[in-house]
Amino acid sequence: MKITKHPLFYFIGITIYLFLKFKWLYVFKHLFRNPKTRKVNPKYHQNVYKNSNKTLVSIVKGDNIYSMLKEGIELIGGLDKIDIKGKSVLIKPNIVNRYPSPANTNPYVIKAIIKLLQEYGASKILVGDMSAIYALPTKKNAIKSGVWEVIRDEDIQFVSFEDRGWVEVDIPEGRFIKKAIVSEVLYEVDKIINVPVIKTHGYATYTISLKNFIGAVHAKQRPYFIAPDYWEEIVAELNAAYTPHLNIIDGTRIIIKGGPTKGKIAEPNLIIVTGDRIAADIVGLSIIKAFGEWERISNKDVWAQRQIKRAIELRLGVSSPSKLKIVSKCQCADKSEFEELIQRIHQYSNVS
C-alpha cells in the first residue's frame, strides 16, 4: 500500500497542520484523547414516504427555494407524515469549511426548512454539524459560509458537535467499523433532517446524503483514519448508526467536477426530497452523471457505486430501481431544460 493511502499518513499530516495553525486544542481533544461515550441502541425507523411499496423521491425546479421545498415535500406525502408538531428537530447540513455554497449547504435552503418547521409547530429547532478536522471550529465556518446569518435572528440553537458529547453505537454487520462514535445530539432530538449538497469528491467519488453523515462522526472515525482505500464502504457502514427522518438535498448549486470544496459548478436550481438516503444518492448521482464531467460517475452505473452497494448490503434503504419512484415538478415558465434533465435522471437511475 502506498504511504499516501495509509491512515498514519493522514494522522501525522493533519496533526502537523493543526499544530502549525496553532490549533493545539483540537489536536489533543480530537486526535489524541479518547472521547467519553455512553452506549446507546440505534434508533431505527421505517421510511414513511412510499407509494404502493415504492420509495418516493421528488425533484422540484424553480426560483423560490421555500416554494420548491414545500412542493417537494407535498409531492411525496407532506411533513405531517413524520409528526413534527411539538417535537425537537435537528437540521444536519453540510458545513465542511468556511466556503460558500456549493462547498456547503446553501444557507437559504436551511432558512426555508426552518420556516417550514416553525409553521408545522416544531417545539425546538437545532442546526448542527462538525466541520473537517483541519477547518475547525464549526461555528466559525457557519459564520463565514453564511449559515449563521440566516439563523441568528430566529430562535434556533446552533450546535458544533465537537463541543458536545458522544455516544457509541454497535454496528454488528460492519467490516471496517464495529462501533460508531457519533454526536449525542442525534440521540437527544426527536427528528433528524439531513440536508446535504450534491457534490463530486476527490476521495469518496461523491458526497450527497450518505457522506453528509460523516460530519456527525467523531474525528477518530473519519474514513482516512481507518482505511483510506475504502472510503465509500466506511461511509456506508457509519450510516448504520442512525436514520434520518427526511432527506432534503440542496441541488441549487452543485459541484460536478472536483470537490468537495472547489471544482466545476453547475446551477440546476433543484430541491430533492425523500425519506431514503440511498434513493437520495441515486438521484443525486444521476444528476451529476447528466452533466458528464466526472468520469468516476459518468462512466459507471449509479447503482454500482461503492457507497450505494455497501449501503444496500446493510439494508439502509431502497435496493433496486424497481423499488423507486421519481415525481417531479417545474415551477419555471420554460420547462424544456428540466424535462430533458428528468429524462436523463430516469435513464441513469434505471427507474421506469
MARSE-638173 format. One record per residue (C-alpha): x, y, z; residue in one letter. Coordinates in pm, whole numbers. Layout:
BEGIN
       X       Y       Z  type
       X       Y       Z     A
...
This chain:
BEGIN
       X       Y       Z  type
       0       0       0     M
     132     344     -89     K
     225     566     204     I
     -28     827      86     T
    -300     564     131     K
    -200     472     486     H
    -406     607     780     P
     -85     710     961     L
      -1     947     675     F
    -328    1135     724     Y
    -297    1131    1103     F
      54    1278    1102     I
     -26    1524     825     G
    -339    1662     992     I
    -163    1677    1330     T
     125    1881    1186     I
    -118    2109    1003     Y
    -318    2179    1318     L
      -2    2250    1519     F
     121    2494    1255     L
    -217    2667    1267     K
    -191    2690    1649     F
    -493    2462    1689     K
    -336    2251    1964     W
    -666    2212    2147     L
    -817    2027    1852     Y
    -508    1803    1818     V
    -534    1677    2174     F
    -911    1685    2208     K
    -998    1504    1886     H
    -691    1305    1782     L
    -500    1203    2094     F
    -767    1180    2361     R
   -1028     904    2363     N
   -1377    1054    2398     P
   -1603     964    2688     K
   -1904     785    2550     T
   -2223     619    2663     R
   -2367     318    2487     K
   -2698     362    2306     V
   -2911     141    2087     N
   -2957     266    1731     P
   -3293     432    1667     K
   -3424     267    1352     Y
   -3749     366    1186     H
   -3914     292     855     Q
   -3928     531     564     N
   -4286     660     560     V
   -4255     826     220     Y
   -4371     542      -3     K
   -4648     474    -251     N
   -4751     118    -343     S
   -4436      -7    -169     N
   -4217     218    -382     K
   -3982     472    -226     T
   -4070     825    -336     L
   -3823    1093    -441     V
   -3939    1437    -550     S
   -3743    1676    -770     I
   -3856    2038    -796     V
   -3701    2315   -1003     K
   -3774    2682    -951     G
   -3656    3023    -837     D
   -3813    3037    -490     N
   -3644    2794    -250     I
   -3924    2795       7     Y
   -4186    2726    -259     S
   -3970    2448    -409     M
   -3916    2291     -69     L
   -4281    2299      25     K
   -4389    2149    -306     E
   -4118    1885    -292     G
   -4237    1765      47     I
   -4602    1771     -59     E
   -4524    1563    -368     L
   -4412    1272    -150     I
   -4685    1299     112     G
   -4631    1606     330     G
   -4448    1692     650     L
   -4733    1561     867     D
   -4613    1209     789     K
   -4320    1248    1028     I
   -4521    1423    1301     D
   -4322    1742    1357     I
   -4566    1928    1584     K
   -4434    1963    1937     G
   -4111    1781    1853     K
   -3746    1879    1865     S
   -3579    1870    1524     V
   -3213    1865    1423     L
   -3123    2005    1082     I
   -2794    1846     975     K
   -2644    2049     686     P
   -2301    2020     528     N
   -2067    2276     687     I
   -1733    2126     594     V
   -1538    2454     590     N
   -1563    2832     552     R
   -1655    2850     184     Y
   -1996    2947      44     P
   -2243    2726    -143     S
   -2193    2475    -304     P
   -1895    2383     -84     A
   -2151    2389     197     N
   -2528    2371     212     T
   -2697    2682      72     N
   -2795    2892     378     P
   -3125    2983     214     Y
   -3221    2616     193     V
   -3163    2593     568     I
   -3366    2911     622     K
   -3658    2771     421     A
   -3653    2447     622     I
   -3657    2641     948     I
   -3956    2846     829     K
   -4147    2533     732     L
   -4069    2357    1061     L
   -4190    2661    1254     Q
   -4513    2664    1054     E
   -4568    2297    1139     Y
   -4518    2360    1510     G
   -4176    2215    1589     A
   -4107    2284    1958     S
   -3730    2323    1920     K
   -3507    2353    1613     I
   -3134    2290    1614     L
   -2882    2329    1332     V
   -2568    2122    1386     G
   -2257    1980    1224     D
   -1883    1922    1272     M
   -1652    2055    1004     S
   -1346    1880     863     A
   -1081    1849    1134     I
    -839    2088     961     Y
   -1115    2352     932     A
   -1244    2354    1292     L
   -1415    2525    1473     P
   -1750    2463    1310     T
   -1914    2780    1439     K
   -1652    2991    1264     K
   -1729    2811     938     N
   -2102    2858     991     A
   -2042    3231    1021     I
   -1811    3259     717     K
   -2022    3034     491     S
   -2340    3233     561     G
   -2527    2974     766     V
   -2504    3175    1088     W
   -2659    3482     927     E
   -2982    3305     833     V
   -3042    3154    1177     I
   -2919    3426    1414     R
   -3248    3619    1412     D
   -3455    3306    1477     E
   -3500    3112    1800     D
   -3261    2849    1669     I
   -2981    2673    1857     Q
   -2659    2617    1662     F
   -2466    2311    1774     V
   -2100    2243    1699     S
   -2080    1869    1753     F
   -1713    1888    1857     E
   -1822    2087    2164     D
   -2078    1828    2274     R
   -2061    1469    2398     G
   -2051    1143    2207     W
   -2241     816    2210     V
   -2134     469    2099     E
   -2345     261    1865     V
   -2277    -103    1773     D
   -2256    -187    1403     I
   -2261    -569    1411     P
   -2254    -607    1033     E
   -1962    -370     985     G
   -1649    -493     811     R
   -1439    -186     887     F
   -1634     -38    1179     I
   -1788    -239    1463     K
   -1867      56    1690     K
   -1953     405    1569     A
   -1887     712    1786     I
   -2139     977    1690     V
   -2271    1305    1830     S
   -2502    1265    2128     E
   -2725    1533    1974     V
   -2858    1275    1726     L
   -2996    1078    2020     Y
   -3133    1377    2210     E
   -3371    1509    1945     V
   -3700    1363    1823     D
   -3645    1411    1450     K
   -3346    1448    1217     I
   -3350    1618     878     I
   -3044    1550     665     N
   -2959    1844     433     V
   -2662    1763     208     P
   -2533    1923    -109     V
   -2478    1739    -438     I
   -2101    1733    -496     K
   -1830    1525    -653     T
   -1549    1429    -416     H
   -1180    1372    -484     G
   -1153    1080    -243     Y
   -1502     939    -189     A
   -1613     984    -556     T
   -1917    1184    -447     Y
   -2080    1331    -139     T
   -2456    1356    -102     I
   -2683    1206     164     S
   -2476     913     296     L
   -2149    1106     306     K
   -2310    1403     483     N
   -2342    1193     799     F
   -1963    1188     844     I
   -1999    1536     993     G
   -2171    1378    1293     A
   -1895    1119    1350     V
   -1606    1163    1592     H
   -1278    1280    1435     A
   -1103     949    1506     K
   -1352     770    1284     Q
   -1315     982     975     R
   -1259     733     687     P
    -899     838     612     Y
    -801     737     968     F
    -949     389     926     I
    -886     260     573     A
    -830     528     305     P
    -874     275      23     D
   -1227     204     145     Y
   -1374     549     199     W
   -1701     457      29     E
   -1762     139     226     E
   -1680     309     557     I
   -1919     593     477     V
   -2199     342     427     A
   -2117     144     743     E
   -2113     454     963     L
   -2464     535     838     N
   -2586     223    1017     A
   -2556     424    1340     A
   -2859     644    1271     Y
   -3157     703    1044     T
   -3274    1049     934     P
   -3649    1104     914     H
   -3620    1313     599     L
   -3351    1398     343     N
   -3371    1739     176     I
   -3100    1763     -86     I
   -2966    2102    -188     D
   -2939    2099    -566     G
   -2948    2475    -612     T
   -2575    2496    -687     R
   -2374    2175    -718     I
   -2016    2064    -787     I
   -1998    1841   -1094     I
   -1620    1800   -1118     K
   -1354    1813    -847     G
   -1481    1883    -499     G
   -1569    1867    -223     P
   -1458    2228    -166     T
   -1370    2363    -509     K
   -1449    2244    -857     G
   -1668    2298   -1160     K
   -2006    2435   -1055     I
   -2349    2394   -1213     A
   -2670    2568   -1108     E
   -2965    2335   -1175     P
   -3177    2512    -908     N
   -3327    2192    -769     L
   -3459    2068    -437     I
   -3478    1689    -395     I
   -3680    1537    -109     V
   -3706    1176       9     T
   -3720     964     321     G
   -3448     731     190     D
   -3073     801     186     R
   -2990     557     -92     I
   -3268     697    -310     A
   -3134    1048    -246     A
   -2786     946    -358     D
   -2913     759    -666     I
   -3097    1069    -788     V
   -2806    1299    -698     G
   -2560    1073    -878     L
   -2786    1069   -1183     S
   -2787    1450   -1185     I
   -2406    1462   -1170     I
   -2390    1199   -1444     K
   -2622    1407   -1663     A
   -2354    1679   -1677     F
   -2090    1425   -1787     G
   -1794    1600   -1623     E
   -1675    1347   -1361     W
   -1555    1022   -1516     E
   -1576     826   -1191     R
   -1952     882   -1209     I
   -2029     930   -1577     S
   -1857     603   -1674     N
   -2025     389   -1410     K
   -2376     266   -1331     D
   -2502     472   -1036     V
   -2619     153    -861     W
   -2264      16    -886     A
   -2107     299    -685     Q
   -1935     156    -376     R
   -2124     372    -125     Q
   -2450     253    -278     I
   -2356    -115    -296     K
   -2245    -131      68     R
   -2546      69     187     A
   -2776    -177      10     I
   -2594    -469     173     E
   -2663    -305     509     L
   -3031    -254     419     R
   -3011     123     468     L
   -3270     198     202     G
   -3404     118    -141     V
   -3232    -180    -305     S
   -3321    -163    -675     S
   -3469      64    -945     P
   -3796    -129    -937     S
   -3849      -7    -578     K
   -3803     360    -664     L
   -4049     618    -797     K
   -3947     968    -903     I
   -4202    1251    -904     V
   -4111    1591   -1041     S
   -4241    1944   -1086     K
   -4103    2253   -1259     C
   -4213    2591   -1125     Q
   -4045    2778   -1412     C
   -4215    2905   -1727     A
   -3969    2726   -1957     D
   -3982    2358   -1870     K
   -3784    2212   -2162     S
   -3443    2201   -1991     E
   -3595    2049   -1678     F
   -3785    1783   -1873     E
   -3465    1683   -2051     E
   -3283    1651   -1717     L
   -3564    1440   -1570     I
   -3543    1206   -1869     Q
   -3172    1162   -1808     R
   -3227    1102   -1437     I
   -3474     826   -1521     H
   -3230     683   -1772     Q
   -2927     684   -1544     Y
   -3116     561   -1236     S
   -3288     288   -1444     N
   -3620     397   -1299     V
   -3910     342   -1539     S
